[in-house]
Structure formats: C-alpha cells, structure tokens
Amino acid sequence: MGLTKNILLWASANRWMKEHLPRYRFVRHAVTRFMPGETLQSALEAVVGLQKEGFSTVLTYLGENVTTLDEAKAVRDHYLAVLDAVHKGAHPTEISLKLTQLGLDLDPAPTRAYMEEILEAAHALGKFVWIDIESSSYVDRTLEIYSTLRKRYPHVGLCLQSYLYRTGDDVASLLPLQPSIRLVKGAYREPESVAYPKKEDVDRNYITLAERLMTELPSRIMKIGIATHDKSITGHIKTIARRLGISPDRFEFQMLYGIGRQAQRQLAQEGYHVRVLISYGSAWFPWYMRRLAERPANVWFVAKSLFVR
Ligand code: FDA
C-alpha cells in the first residue's frame, strides 16, 4: 500500500482529526465533490436529479462507531424517517447502513433489534436495505447478524469485500440463505494477514467472486450489486454476463455519487441498471478520508480548493 494511501487511512480512524479538520472551510468545500450536502433534503434533491437521468439510487446517512445506544437509536429513527420520505416521494431508492452506526461496538442485541425495526418498516413500504461491511474485525459479527435477519427478511443485502482472503468462504456459507450481495474491493486499512496487499490480487479475486455470484443467480443468489468504478472490471462483468446468458436487468452496477460520472452514463446508455450511492450527513470525515485514499490524486483537489473558491 502506498504511503499517501496509508496516511489517509490512518487519518480516517484518527479521533483528533475527525473532530478538528472538518472545521476548516477548504476541507468542507472539497468534500462537496463526493456528497450533495449534509442534509437528507440535499440527498433527496440529488435522488430526483439522478432519477431524471435514468439512475436508481441508494442513500446512506454518514456515521459509524457510535459510542452510546441513544446515538444508535437516533440513527434508527433517522432511517425510519428516510424510508418514509422516499416512499412518499415514490423514489426507487434503497438505503444502506453500517452496523456500528446502530451500536455494534456496544452490544449486538440492540443493533439487531434496531435492524429488525428498520427492516419491518422497509418491508411494509417495499424498500430494500443494504448492510455495509466495515473493517475486518466486524466481519464475523456482521455476517452473524445478516444471517439471522436474512432468514426472516428477503429484502436485505450484505456488502462483501474482495480484498479479504476469507470472502470466498463467506460467500459459500451464505449461499444456502439465498442472499443479496453487493461486491466491493474494500476500503479499510487491513494487515496482510487478512487482506491481499496487491491491487492485482484484489482485482482478480473481485472477478472470481463476481463470476461465482453470477453463476448462482437466481436460485442461490437473489440480487447482485457490482459496486466498482473500475472500468476493466465492469468490462469483465459484461463479458461474464453475456457468456452466462444473464440479461442486464438481472444485476446492477453500483457507483458512488460524484465518481465515474461518465462511466455511469455509458453503462446506463448500454442498457445496464446503474445505482448511485448518495452519502450525506455531518459525520463525513472518516468516510471522506477513505474516498481520498482510494485515489490519492484526490488530495490535489483538496489542495486546489485552498485557492479556488
Ligand atoms: P479502484 O479503487 O481500483 O478504482 C478504479 C478507478 O475508479 C480509479 O482508477 C479511479 O479512476 C476511480 N475511483 C475510485 N475511487 C475513486 C475516488 N474515491 N475518487 C475518484 N476516483 C475514484 N467499501 C467497504 O469496505 N465497505 C462498504 O460497505 C462499501 N460500500 C460501497 C458501496 C458502493 C456502491 C461503492 C461503489 C463502493 C463501496 N465501498 C465499500 C468502497 C469500495 O470498497 C472501494 O473502496 C471503492 O469503490 C473504490 O474501489 P473501485 O472498485 O472503484 O476500484
């Protein structure tokens, strides 16, 4: 892993930086490239704009590692309000959340209970819910909660990371549940003991896992989100889909708001389903550092915004 990437991922987990850096106007200005704003209203406006361009969306309220159950309850209440708002607006929007945002660091029992309340509400409104995957120390607990929830709710999906050596085994253990999987490369700082250190291995594993998931459609995999901006990988996926006779409406590409706009349009024009993940909220610092780390050249945009207003 490059030095800049390493420093940015270290910064993403640094409490002092999280509290202090967002106070600087140029940092706040730079983050607008990746999010439409801090409020739900700004995210909903982005939903409408993207919908007009033919994109589906998924909303995520930024925040992770809450330190009290009251904070976790507030997050649950927020997501219940989001479900209500997207239902009232008739938006084809899903939601995506982190279990540490619902208290996983404190106690898995209320986390699961809050998830159940969210899934009950989503079910009643016909909405789909994704569970993000966080750093490797949370994977066992996240899989355990996902497996319990999936037995009761069909409309819940889980994100898995191709940089982890274990993910092939995790896919195998989840298949009997007929899961929905969003596949990503992985965004956290992980040791070589758990994750491939080289990009080419992460990419190769991504393609292997994606093909495995696509092969299991629809009997043992319900829904697949190919979540990447990597053009080489999206090219491979299209080829695999053609070879397996999987039509474009049986899976979707997912990308982040503000990243790969041209690629998003191109895929949509080719008839693929593209879903854009829109993040919003004031707790954006760790998430933003991970976005910078994905492409260290992004740091230049931050530097430039010191001078350009
Ligand atoms: P890669 O990093 O190789 O990038 C490929 C190309 O895309 C780059 O060369 C660049 O052109 C462009 N690009 C990628 N990131 C960019 C950025 N930040 N700024 C500008 N250009 C960029 N991770 C995780 O661990 N848990 C999760 O739950 C999720 N959830 C999730 C949902 C969705 C919808 C997406 C798209 C991604 C995630 N991720 C995630 C993040 C994921 O793990 C990964 O870090 C990023 O998607 C970047 O990896 P790529 O697959 O795009 O490839």
Boltz pocket constraint, residues with backbone or C-beta under 6 A from the ligand:
constraints:
  - pocket:
      binder: B
      contacts: [[A, 131], [A, 132], [A, 133], [A, 134], [A, 159], [A, 161], [A, 184], [A, 185], [A, 186], [A, 187], [A, 188], [A, 227], [A, 228], [A, 229], [A, 230], [A, 231], [A, 254], [A, 255], [A, 256], [A, 259], [A, 260], [A, 275], [A, 277], [A, 290], [A, 291], [A, 292], [A, 294], [A, 295], [A, 298]]
      max_distance: 6.0
